[in-house]
Amino acid sequence: MTVNRKKRPVKTLSQGRPPTIQKSKSISRKATRGLINTIHQLEKKKAQAVAKGDKATAATADAEIAALGGIQKYQQASLQGQRNDRGGDSSRVLMEWLRPKFHASGLTANGSIRMLEVGALSTTNECSKSGFFDMQRIDLNSQGEGILQQDFMKRPLPTNNTETFDIISLSLVLNFVPDAQGRGDMLLRTLDFLNSHTTPSHDALPCLFLVLPAPCVTNSRYTDETLLEVIMKSLGYTKTHSKITQKLVYYLWRRTSAPPAEIPDFKKVELRSGSTRNNFSIVLRGSTD
């Protein structure tokens, strides 16, 4: 079903990702955690400044991010965090959820399931090694062969079903979009690339794998799990799996229906007060906006 929504300029991921500089060597567990947290805080500061039109503060945040090593240093830290001795990559959780369903349906590891991994850092994660998927990997700053350097928000729209996917992975990607409206636009855009035909025999497809820093839903003024589920339901998604750890939240959303012709508005509304809360939010401007 085609959603009749008003066309508007699409914001790109590059507006919310830090600048790049030359790679450096491996860093320790403590440094990894500190670097990722610091860059997230600076990204938040930058996004707030951009929203206010404060170019000086935004430029200062950019400079601080660059001084820390930019996106390549951040990606290096993320890759270090994906090592097995540090908990492994997020796709391990996805495979824990999907593998039993695939086996139950008799699906073999024949690479028949099309998967788009946005923000890909590695070609050797659990999904890539499983053999189940025909992988397409994209990232703003490709770290090697097998990962296309591309902005998801600029990726050409599919012209037919052969260019859509059974699974889209947004692992620690949505939180890097610089503003709430852009996050809503990204979730809406997944519908353009995700296969609209459900597959009862697999009991999981088509689906969206979403990973966020846990505080985005556990400690935000404007977002909690209940609201996130309502937003996703409005897009035709149903939550089939979830997992919350101290650091991350993992979700698997199955596309179970087409979104309504008129998607409702979801505005930035305070749900929880407190000085220690963060400002992560998702805004959807409905098709009547």
C-alpha positions as CSV (number, residue, x, y, z in Angstrom):
1,M,0.0,0.0,0.0
2,T,1.5,3.4,-1.0
3,V,1.5,6.0,1.8
4,N,0.4,9.3,0.7
5,R,2.6,11.6,2.6
6,K,3.8,15.1,1.8
7,K,7.2,15.4,0.2
8,R,9.8,17.3,2.2
9,P,13.6,17.7,2.1
10,V,15.3,14.6,3.4
11,K,18.0,15.2,6.0
12,T,21.1,13.2,5.6
13,L,23.0,11.1,8.1
14,S,26.1,13.0,7.4
15,Q,24.6,16.0,9.2
16,G,24.7,14.1,12.4
17,R,27.9,12.1,12.1
18,P,31.3,13.4,13.2
19,P,34.0,14.5,10.8
20,T,36.7,12.0,9.7
21,I,40.4,11.9,10.3
22,Q,43.1,9.2,9.9
23,K,42.7,5.9,11.8
24,S,44.8,5.1,14.9
25,K,45.7,2.0,16.7
26,S,43.7,-0.2,19.0
27,I,42.4,1.3,22.2
28,S,41.7,-0.1,25.7
29,R,38.2,-1.1,27.0
30,K,38.1,1.9,29.3
31,A,39.2,4.3,26.5
32,T,36.6,2.7,24.1
33,R,33.8,3.3,26.5
34,G,34.9,6.8,27.3
35,L,35.3,7.8,23.7
36,I,31.9,6.5,22.6
37,N,30.2,8.2,25.5
38,T,32.0,11.5,24.9
39,I,31.2,11.6,21.2
40,H,27.6,10.8,21.9
41,Q,27.5,13.8,24.3
42,L,29.1,16.1,21.8
43,E,26.7,14.9,19.1
44,K,23.8,15.8,21.4
45,K,25.4,19.2,22.0
46,K,25.8,19.8,18.3
47,A,22.3,18.7,17.4
48,Q,20.9,21.1,20.1
49,A,23.0,23.9,18.7
50,V,21.9,23.3,15.2
51,A,18.3,23.3,16.2
52,K,18.8,26.7,17.8
53,G,20.7,28.1,14.9
54,D,23.8,28.4,17.1
55,K,26.5,27.9,14.5
56,A,29.4,28.8,16.8
57,T,28.5,26.1,19.4
58,A,27.9,23.6,16.6
59,A,31.3,24.4,15.1
60,T,32.9,24.1,18.5
61,A,31.3,20.7,19.0
62,D,32.5,19.6,15.6
63,A,36.0,20.7,16.4
64,E,36.0,18.8,19.7
65,I,34.8,15.6,17.9
66,A,37.5,16.0,15.3
67,A,40.1,16.4,18.1
68,L,39.0,13.1,19.5
69,G,39.5,11.4,16.2
70,G,36.2,11.9,14.4
71,I,34.1,9.2,12.9
72,Q,37.0,6.8,12.1
73,K,38.1,6.9,15.8
74,Y,34.5,6.3,16.8
75,Q,34.2,3.4,14.4
76,Q,37.4,1.9,15.7
77,A,36.1,2.1,19.2
78,S,32.8,0.4,18.1
79,L,34.8,-2.4,16.4
80,Q,36.8,-2.9,19.5
81,G,33.5,-3.2,21.4
82,Q,32.4,-5.9,19.0
83,R,35.2,-8.2,19.9
84,N,34.0,-11.4,21.6
85,D,35.9,-10.6,24.8
86,R,33.9,-7.4,25.0
87,G,30.4,-8.9,24.5
88,G,30.4,-9.4,20.8
89,D,28.6,-7.5,18.0
90,S,24.9,-6.6,18.2
91,S,24.0,-9.0,15.3
92,R,24.6,-11.9,17.7
93,V,21.4,-10.9,19.4
94,L,19.6,-10.8,16.1
95,M,20.8,-14.3,15.2
96,E,19.7,-15.6,18.6
97,W,16.2,-14.5,17.7
98,L,16.1,-15.5,14.1
99,R,18.1,-18.8,13.9
100,P,15.4,-20.9,15.8
101,K,12.7,-19.5,13.5
102,F,14.7,-20.3,10.4
103,H,15.4,-23.8,11.5
104,A,11.8,-24.4,12.5
105,S,10.7,-23.3,9.0
106,G,13.3,-25.5,7.3
107,L,15.2,-22.6,5.9
108,T,18.8,-23.5,5.2
109,A,21.9,-21.2,5.1
110,N,21.6,-20.6,1.3
111,G,21.9,-16.8,1.3
112,S,18.3,-16.4,0.2
113,I,17.3,-13.6,2.7
114,R,18.1,-10.1,1.6
115,M,19.5,-7.9,4.4
116,L,20.5,-4.3,4.3
117,E,22.9,-3.3,7.1
118,V,23.0,0.4,7.7
119,G,26.0,1.7,9.5
120,A,28.0,-1.5,8.8
121,L,31.4,-1.7,10.5
122,S,32.4,-5.2,9.6
123,T,31.9,-7.9,7.0
124,T,32.6,-10.7,9.6
125,N,29.8,-10.2,12.1
126,E,27.4,-13.0,13.1
127,C,24.9,-12.2,10.4
128,S,27.6,-12.2,7.7
129,K,29.0,-15.5,8.9
130,S,25.7,-17.3,9.3
131,G,25.2,-17.9,5.6
132,F,21.5,-17.1,5.7
133,F,21.8,-13.6,4.2
134,D,22.5,-11.9,0.9
135,M,24.1,-8.9,2.6
136,Q,24.3,-5.4,1.4
137,R,26.2,-3.2,3.8
138,I,26.4,0.6,3.7
139,D,28.1,3.3,5.9
140,L,28.9,6.9,5.7
141,N,32.6,6.2,5.9
142,S,33.3,2.7,4.6
143,Q,36.0,0.8,6.5
144,G,36.8,-1.7,3.8
145,E,35.8,-3.8,0.9
146,G,32.2,-5.2,1.1
147,I,30.8,-2.0,2.7
148,L,29.4,0.6,0.3
149,Q,30.1,4.2,1.3
150,Q,26.5,5.6,1.2
151,D,24.1,7.7,3.2
152,F,20.9,5.7,3.8
153,M,18.9,8.9,3.5
154,K,20.3,9.4,0.0
155,R,20.1,5.8,-1.2
156,P,18.0,5.6,-4.4
157,L,14.6,4.3,-3.8
158,P,13.8,0.8,-5.0
159,T,12.2,0.6,-8.4
160,N,10.9,-3.0,-8.0
161,N,10.6,-5.7,-5.4
162,T,14.0,-7.2,-6.3
163,E,15.6,-4.0,-4.8
164,T,13.8,-4.3,-1.5
165,F,15.0,-6.3,1.6
166,D,13.6,-8.9,4.0
167,I,15.6,-7.4,6.9
168,I,17.0,-3.9,7.6
169,S,19.5,-3.4,10.4
170,L,19.8,0.0,12.2
171,S,22.3,-0.8,14.9
172,L,23.4,2.3,16.7
173,V,22.4,4.4,13.7
174,L,19.1,6.2,14.6
175,N,20.7,7.9,17.7
176,F,23.3,9.5,15.4
177,V,20.6,11.3,13.3
178,P,21.0,14.9,14.4
179,D,17.4,15.8,15.3
180,A,14.1,14.3,16.3
181,Q,12.4,14.9,13.0
182,G,15.3,13.3,11.1
183,R,14.9,10.2,13.3
184,G,11.2,10.0,12.4
185,D,12.1,10.4,8.7
186,M,14.6,7.5,8.9
187,L,12.0,5.2,10.5
188,L,9.5,6.2,7.8
189,R,12.1,5.6,5.1
190,T,12.7,2.0,6.1
191,L,9.2,1.3,4.7
192,D,10.4,2.2,1.2
193,F,13.2,-0.4,1.4
194,L,11.6,-3.2,3.3
195,N,9.6,-5.9,1.6
196,S,5.9,-5.4,2.1
197,H,5.0,-9.1,1.8
198,T,4.9,-11.0,5.1
199,T,6.3,-14.5,5.2
200,P,4.3,-16.7,7.6
201,S,6.6,-19.7,7.2
202,H,9.5,-17.7,8.7
203,D,7.4,-16.1,11.4
204,A,9.8,-13.1,11.4
205,L,10.1,-11.5,8.0
206,P,10.1,-8.8,6.9
207,C,11.6,-7.1,9.9
208,L,13.6,-4.2,11.2
209,F,16.4,-4.7,13.7
210,L,16.9,-1.6,15.9
211,V,19.6,-1.1,18.4
212,L,19.9,2.1,20.6
213,P,21.9,3.2,23.6
214,A,19.7,2.1,26.5
215,P,19.3,5.7,27.9
216,C,17.5,6.7,24.7
217,V,14.4,4.8,26.0
218,T,15.1,4.3,29.7
219,N,16.2,7.8,30.7
220,S,14.8,10.2,28.1
221,R,12.5,13.1,28.8
222,Y,10.6,12.5,25.6
223,T,10.8,8.8,24.7
224,D,10.0,5.5,26.5
225,E,9.3,2.0,25.3
226,T,5.5,2.6,25.3
227,L,5.8,5.6,23.0
228,L,8.3,3.9,20.8
229,E,6.0,0.9,20.4
230,V,3.1,3.3,19.5
231,I,5.2,5.1,16.9
232,M,6.3,1.8,15.3
233,K,2.8,0.4,15.3
234,S,1.6,3.5,13.4
235,L,4.1,2.5,10.7
236,G,2.8,-1.0,10.5
237,Y,5.4,-2.6,12.8
238,T,4.8,-5.1,15.6
239,K,7.5,-5.8,18.3
240,T,8.4,-9.5,18.3
241,H,11.5,-9.4,20.4
242,S,13.3,-7.0,22.8
243,K,16.2,-7.1,25.1
244,I,17.5,-4.4,27.5
245,T,21.0,-4.4,28.9
246,Q,22.7,-1.7,31.0
247,K,24.1,-0.1,27.9
248,L,21.9,-1.1,24.9
249,V,18.3,-1.8,23.9
250,Y,17.7,-4.3,21.1
251,Y,14.4,-4.6,19.2
252,L,13.1,-6.7,16.4
253,W,10.0,-5.2,14.7
254,R,8.1,-7.3,12.1
255,R,6.3,-5.4,9.4
256,T,2.8,-6.9,9.8
257,S,0.7,-4.3,8.0
258,A,0.8,-1.3,5.8
259,P,0.8,2.0,7.6
260,P,-2.5,4.0,7.4
261,A,-3.0,6.4,4.5
262,E,-2.6,9.2,7.1
263,I,0.2,8.7,9.6
264,P,-0.6,10.5,12.8
265,D,1.6,13.2,14.2
266,F,4.0,12.4,17.0
267,K,5.4,15.6,18.6
268,K,8.1,16.1,21.2
269,V,6.2,15.9,24.5
270,E,7.8,15.6,27.9
271,L,7.0,12.2,29.5
272,R,9.4,12.2,32.4
273,S,11.0,15.2,34.2
274,G,14.3,15.5,35.9
275,S,17.6,17.2,35.5
276,T,19.4,13.9,34.8
277,R,17.2,13.0,31.8
278,N,18.5,13.1,28.2
279,N,16.7,14.7,25.3
280,F,16.5,11.8,22.9
281,S,13.2,12.0,20.9
282,I,11.5,10.9,17.7
283,V,9.1,13.2,15.9
284,L,6.8,12.1,13.1
285,R,4.9,14.6,11.0
286,G,1.9,12.8,9.7
287,S,0.8,12.7,6.1
288,T,-1.5,15.6,6.7
289,D,1.3,17.9,7.9
